[in-house]
């Protein structure tokens, strides 16, 4: 299991979900961390623990957008197109607890505190 306590944060922020049509659920804003690895960047949606890599921060974030879109569409498909049921499941996942999520959220809060001070 990775240890995010010593991770180098390149960027952070929020992921804002704005559905463009009725086939995608409206979801709460979620926390974003972008970590700098040796040769790449890792963009992580902290709340649902999905990540993507890229050679730049922008590339990693764009890859994360695609991964999140595929995840959301798969969840909708799992519920035979029932967007409301998929949204409830995604929200339940985003509010679940776990060791990795706790580490990531602690790193997010630490980064936000440092930014504000």
Phi, psi and omega in degrees: 000133181291153176248113184269359182299324183259011183294146177270114182273125178266332181193165176205167179168206181240149171255119183254124182262118176236103181294136181269345178204178185286356180274352178242138180281153170280133183230158177291157174299144182235160184274139181239132171237140173239118181257145177263118175260184183305309185236009184205178175243145179239113176267130185233128167275104187300317189294323179244010172054048173248138181224166176208156180243162177195167181276350173225167177299315181298317179296317179297318179293320177296320177295324177294320177303316179295318179296319179295318178300314179297319178299312182296316179296323177295321178296318177298316178297324178299333180255027177049043177086001179282096185296321181297316179295320178296316179299317179299318180294316179297318179295319177299319177296318183293335179259007177284167180244157177184163184294315180294315179300321179297318178296315181295317181293322177298319178294320177300311180297319178299317180293318179296318179299314179298321179296317183287332180273000000 
